[in-house]
Amino acid sequence: KLRSDVRIIDGAREAVAAVTVPRAVCSNSRTERVQFMLEKVRLLPFFAGRIFSGLDIPSKKTKPAPDVFLYAAEKLGANPKNTFVIEDSVHGIAGARAAGMRVIGFTGAGHSYPGHADALTEAGAETVIRRWAELNSTIAALSEWSEDA
């Protein structure tokens, strides 16, 4: 079923291609599954070698633990407090926030539901986007200010 159901979300390829800083995928799914899905929608080249699963990292701790996010940041040489995470789950947002990262919620996938944006905001997302076309302008706007201010 996964083989036939995986579809790219409109605007995802363009949004990912426009990101000029190192990017990664952090998931609770096995690395092989994520690689398969990214390959199916032709996004794998953007993330090859930078796909991290909570199930496959040394601690084996999945979201909402921050471990997979911190592991990815370490491997990419990124400072967690200067890292943006795009997340569609409450557990993922909790994990990214616990890692000290900035989080943008995403509700443009097929599994979104009424109240999803509110749940993501309550979990700690700084803002929520519905379309991938909003990603880069949102990152630019959020980069202008610090949560510490």
C-alpha positions as CSV (number, residue, x, y, z in Angstrom):
1,K,0.0,0.0,0.0
2,L,2.8,2.4,0.8
3,R,4.3,1.9,-2.6
4,S,1.2,3.2,-4.3
5,D,0.1,5.8,-1.7
6,V,3.2,8.0,-1.5
7,R,2.5,11.3,-3.2
8,I,4.5,14.5,-3.1
9,I,2.7,17.5,-1.6
10,D,2.3,20.4,-4.0
11,G,5.3,22.8,-3.7
12,A,7.5,20.5,-1.6
13,R,10.2,20.0,-4.2
14,E,10.5,23.8,-4.9
15,A,10.5,24.7,-1.2
16,V,13.2,22.1,-0.3
17,A,15.3,23.1,-3.3
18,A,15.2,26.7,-2.2
19,V,16.6,26.0,1.2
20,T,20.3,26.9,1.0
21,V,21.4,25.6,4.4
22,P,22.0,22.0,5.3
23,R,18.8,20.0,5.6
24,A,17.9,16.7,7.1
25,V,14.9,14.4,7.8
26,C,14.3,13.3,11.4
27,S,11.7,10.6,11.7
28,N,10.3,7.9,14.0
29,S,10.0,5.7,10.9
30,R,12.9,3.4,10.0
31,T,15.6,5.1,7.8
32,E,14.9,2.6,4.9
33,R,11.2,3.5,4.9
34,V,11.9,7.3,4.8
35,Q,14.5,6.7,2.0
36,F,12.0,4.8,0.0
37,M,9.3,7.5,0.3
38,L,11.7,10.3,-0.6
39,E,13.0,8.3,-3.6
40,K,9.4,7.7,-4.7
41,V,8.7,11.4,-4.8
42,R,12.2,12.3,-6.1
43,L,13.3,14.2,-3.0
44,L,16.0,11.8,-1.9
45,P,18.9,13.7,-3.6
46,F,18.1,16.7,-1.3
47,F,18.5,14.5,1.8
48,A,20.8,11.7,0.9
49,G,23.1,10.9,3.8
50,R,21.1,13.1,6.1
51,I,18.1,10.9,7.1
52,F,17.9,10.1,10.7
53,S,15.5,7.8,12.5
54,G,15.0,7.7,16.3
55,L,14.9,3.9,15.9
56,D,18.4,3.9,14.3
57,I,20.4,6.4,16.3
58,P,22.6,5.2,19.2
59,S,20.0,6.1,22.0
60,K,17.1,4.5,20.1
61,K,14.8,7.2,21.6
62,T,12.1,8.4,19.3
63,K,10.1,11.6,19.4
64,P,9.0,13.2,21.6
65,A,12.5,12.7,23.0
66,P,14.9,15.3,21.5
67,D,17.5,12.7,20.7
68,V,17.0,12.4,16.9
69,F,17.0,16.2,16.4
70,L,20.2,16.6,18.5
71,Y,21.9,13.7,16.7
72,A,21.1,15.3,13.3
73,A,22.3,18.7,14.4
74,E,25.5,17.1,15.7
75,K,26.1,15.3,12.4
76,L,25.4,18.4,10.4
77,G,27.5,20.7,12.6
78,A,24.4,22.8,13.3
79,N,23.7,24.8,16.4
80,P,20.3,23.6,17.7
81,K,19.2,27.1,18.7
82,N,19.8,28.3,15.1
83,T,18.0,25.3,13.6
84,F,14.5,25.4,12.1
85,V,12.4,22.2,12.2
86,I,9.3,21.8,10.1
87,E,7.0,19.3,11.9
88,D,3.5,18.0,11.3
89,S,3.1,16.1,14.7
90,V,2.7,17.2,18.3
91,H,5.3,14.6,19.4
92,G,7.8,16.0,16.8
93,I,7.2,19.6,17.9
94,A,7.8,18.6,21.5
95,G,11.0,16.8,20.6
96,A,12.4,19.7,18.5
97,R,11.5,22.2,21.2
98,A,13.2,20.0,23.9
99,A,16.3,20.0,21.6
100,G,16.2,23.9,21.8
101,M,15.2,24.3,18.1
102,R,12.8,26.6,16.5
103,V,9.7,24.9,15.1
104,I,7.3,25.6,12.2
105,G,4.2,23.5,12.2
106,F,2.9,22.1,8.9
107,T,-0.7,21.1,8.2
108,G,-0.6,20.6,4.5
109,A,-0.4,16.8,4.4
110,G,-3.3,14.4,3.9
111,H,-3.4,13.4,7.6
112,S,-4.2,16.9,8.9
113,Y,-7.4,17.3,10.8
114,P,-9.7,20.1,12.2
115,G,-7.8,21.7,15.1
116,H,-4.4,20.4,13.9
117,A,-2.9,23.9,13.6
118,D,-4.0,24.7,17.2
119,A,-2.6,21.5,18.5
120,L,0.8,22.2,16.8
121,T,0.8,25.7,18.2
122,E,-0.1,24.5,21.7
123,A,2.8,21.9,21.4
124,G,5.2,24.8,20.8
125,A,5.3,25.7,17.1
126,E,6.2,29.3,16.6
127,T,3.9,29.5,13.6
128,V,2.0,27.0,11.4
129,I,2.0,26.9,7.6
130,R,-0.4,25.0,5.4
131,R,1.4,25.2,2.0
132,W,5.1,24.5,1.2
133,A,5.1,27.8,-0.8
134,E,5.0,29.6,2.6
135,L,8.1,27.9,4.0
136,N,11.0,30.1,2.8
137,S,9.3,33.4,3.5
138,T,8.3,32.1,7.0
139,I,11.9,31.1,7.7
140,A,13.1,34.5,6.5
141,A,10.5,36.3,8.7
142,L,11.3,34.2,11.8
143,S,15.0,34.6,11.3
144,E,14.5,38.4,11.8
145,W,13.8,37.9,15.5
146,S,14.9,35.7,18.4
147,E,12.6,34.0,20.9
148,D,15.0,35.3,23.5
149,A,14.2,38.9,22.9
